[in-house]
Amino acid sequence: MKKFILIFTLTVFLYSCDTQVTSEPAEIGFTILQDGERSTITAGPASASEVWLEYITAHNERDIEKIKSLNAEDIKVWGPSGEFISGTEDHIAFLENWFETNNPRWAPMWFINNTGENPENNQVNDYVTSGNQLTLNVDGQDIVVYQVNDAAIKDGKVQFFYVYQQQRAVSSEE
């Protein structure tokens, strides 16, 4: 009986070691393409967040050369107030003026990575969505706004990004 229990235990143990583990990325959502079909969104690589954090840091340090090196040549930017910027040269011109005028300073708060198909062009990209607190100087006064950025990262370059912004009301409880 002891031999039977030992053989049974070894068999169960060896069988459990042979269980296949899938390395498929976790499905976390879907995109609806222009034709109405769904395309799976999966958990993306952490490298997308690293590129985006490096990008934000370069902005805080006013490192124009680093920003240029992380921009795709044909970068596109959609700002929170309807701004649209196309190309690195126009992006850098916008930033130099903005840095001088409003002294923006980002405090990153969170990052989420995903990989999915862009419904506009059917290209698969790695994306990072981040939340940031942004301090701006407006007419000599610092104001704080909250931003969410959606950025497409490919081959270590920022391809495009969208900026959504909210200025929070002051609570009456403060």
C-alpha positions as CSV (number, residue, x, y, z in Angstrom):
1,M,0.0,0.0,0.0
2,K,2.9,2.4,0.8
3,K,4.4,1.7,-2.6
4,F,1.0,2.4,-4.3
5,I,0.7,5.8,-2.4
6,L,4.3,6.7,-3.3
7,I,3.8,5.8,-7.0
8,F,0.4,7.7,-7.1
9,T,2.0,10.8,-5.5
10,L,4.9,10.7,-7.9
11,T,2.6,10.3,-10.9
12,V,0.5,13.3,-9.8
13,F,3.6,15.4,-9.1
14,L,5.2,14.5,-12.5
15,Y,1.9,15.1,-14.4
16,S,1.5,18.6,-12.8
17,C,5.1,19.5,-13.9
18,D,4.1,18.8,-17.5
19,T,1.2,21.4,-17.5
20,Q,1.6,23.8,-20.4
21,V,1.7,27.5,-19.6
22,T,0.7,29.8,-22.3
23,S,2.8,32.9,-23.0
24,E,0.0,34.8,-24.8
25,P,-0.4,38.3,-23.6
26,A,-3.5,38.9,-21.5
27,E,-6.5,40.3,-23.4
28,I,-7.6,43.5,-21.7
29,G,-10.1,45.0,-24.1
30,F,-10.9,45.7,-27.8
31,T,-10.9,48.4,-30.4
32,I,-13.8,48.8,-32.8
33,L,-12.3,49.3,-36.3
34,Q,-13.8,51.4,-39.0
35,D,-15.5,48.4,-40.6
36,G,-17.2,47.7,-37.2
37,E,-15.0,44.6,-36.5
38,R,-13.4,44.2,-33.1
39,S,-9.6,44.0,-32.7
40,T,-8.2,42.7,-29.4
41,I,-6.2,44.9,-27.1
42,T,-3.6,43.1,-25.0
43,A,-1.4,44.0,-22.1
44,G,1.6,45.8,-23.7
45,P,5.3,45.8,-22.9
46,A,6.7,47.9,-20.0
47,S,9.2,49.4,-22.5
48,A,6.4,51.7,-23.8
49,S,6.1,53.3,-20.3
50,E,9.9,53.6,-20.0
51,V,10.0,55.6,-23.3
52,W,7.1,57.8,-22.2
53,L,8.7,58.5,-18.8
54,E,12.0,59.4,-20.5
55,Y,10.0,61.7,-22.8
56,I,8.3,63.5,-19.9
57,T,11.6,63.8,-18.1
58,A,13.2,65.4,-21.1
59,H,10.3,67.9,-21.2
60,N,10.9,68.7,-17.5
61,E,14.6,69.1,-18.1
62,R,14.0,71.2,-21.3
63,D,16.2,68.8,-23.2
64,I,15.2,69.6,-26.7
65,E,17.7,67.3,-28.3
66,K,16.4,64.3,-26.2
67,I,12.8,65.2,-27.2
68,K,13.9,65.3,-30.8
69,S,15.6,61.9,-30.5
70,L,12.4,60.3,-29.0
71,N,10.1,61.9,-31.6
72,A,9.2,60.0,-34.7
73,E,10.0,62.4,-37.6
74,D,6.3,62.7,-38.6
75,I,5.1,62.9,-35.0
76,K,1.5,64.1,-34.5
77,V,0.1,65.7,-31.4
78,W,-3.5,66.5,-30.5
79,G,-3.6,69.0,-27.6
80,P,-6.3,69.5,-25.0
81,S,-7.8,72.7,-26.5
82,G,-7.9,71.5,-30.2
83,E,-4.3,72.1,-31.0
84,F,-2.8,69.9,-33.7
85,I,0.9,69.7,-34.3
86,S,2.5,67.7,-37.2
87,G,6.2,67.0,-37.4
88,T,9.1,67.3,-35.1
89,E,10.1,70.9,-36.2
90,D,6.6,72.3,-35.5
91,H,6.5,70.3,-32.2
92,I,9.8,71.7,-31.0
93,A,8.8,75.3,-32.0
94,F,5.6,74.9,-30.0
95,L,7.5,73.5,-27.0
96,E,10.1,76.2,-27.0
97,N,7.4,78.9,-26.9
98,W,5.4,77.0,-24.2
99,F,8.4,76.4,-22.0
100,E,9.2,80.2,-22.1
101,T,5.6,81.3,-21.7
102,N,4.1,78.9,-19.1
103,N,7.0,76.9,-17.6
104,P,5.2,73.6,-17.6
105,R,6.3,71.0,-15.1
106,W,4.9,67.4,-15.1
107,A,4.6,65.1,-12.1
108,P,3.9,61.6,-13.5
109,M,1.4,59.7,-11.4
110,W,0.6,56.4,-13.3
111,F,1.2,54.4,-16.5
112,I,-0.7,51.7,-18.3
113,N,0.7,49.8,-21.3
114,N,-1.2,48.0,-24.1
115,T,-0.8,46.8,-27.6
116,G,-3.6,47.2,-30.1
117,E,-4.7,48.0,-33.6
118,N,-5.2,51.7,-34.5
119,P,-8.7,52.0,-36.0
120,E,-7.7,54.8,-38.3
121,N,-4.9,53.0,-40.1
122,N,-5.0,49.3,-38.9
123,Q,-1.4,49.4,-37.7
124,V,-0.6,47.6,-34.5
125,N,1.2,49.8,-32.0
126,D,2.3,49.7,-28.4
127,Y,0.5,52.4,-26.4
128,V,1.0,53.9,-23.1
129,T,-1.7,55.9,-21.2
130,S,-0.4,58.0,-18.4
131,G,-1.8,60.3,-15.8
132,N,0.1,63.4,-14.8
133,Q,-0.2,66.5,-12.6
134,L,0.9,69.5,-14.6
135,T,1.9,72.8,-13.1
136,L,1.7,75.8,-15.4
137,N,2.5,79.5,-14.8
138,V,-0.3,81.6,-16.1
139,D,-0.1,85.4,-15.6
140,G,2.5,84.9,-12.8
141,Q,0.4,82.4,-10.9
142,D,1.0,78.6,-10.7
143,I,-2.1,76.6,-11.6
144,V,-2.3,72.8,-11.4
145,V,-4.2,70.7,-14.0
146,Y,-4.5,67.0,-14.5
147,Q,-3.6,65.3,-17.8
148,V,-4.2,61.9,-19.3
149,N,-1.9,61.2,-22.3
150,D,-2.4,58.4,-24.8
151,A,0.8,57.8,-26.8
152,A,1.7,55.4,-29.5
153,I,5.3,54.1,-29.2
154,K,7.0,52.2,-32.0
155,D,10.7,51.2,-32.1
156,G,11.4,53.5,-29.1
157,K,9.9,56.5,-30.8
158,V,6.8,58.5,-29.9
159,Q,4.6,58.3,-33.1
160,F,1.7,60.3,-31.9
161,F,-0.2,61.3,-28.7
162,Y,-3.4,62.8,-27.4
163,V,-3.6,65.1,-24.4
164,Y,-6.8,65.3,-22.3
165,Q,-6.8,67.9,-19.5
166,Q,-8.9,68.8,-16.5
167,Q,-8.6,71.7,-14.2
168,R,-10.1,70.6,-10.9
169,A,-12.4,72.8,-8.9
170,V,-11.3,73.7,-5.4
171,S,-13.3,71.7,-2.9
172,S,-15.4,73.6,-0.4
173,E,-14.1,71.2,2.2
174,E,-10.5,72.4,1.8
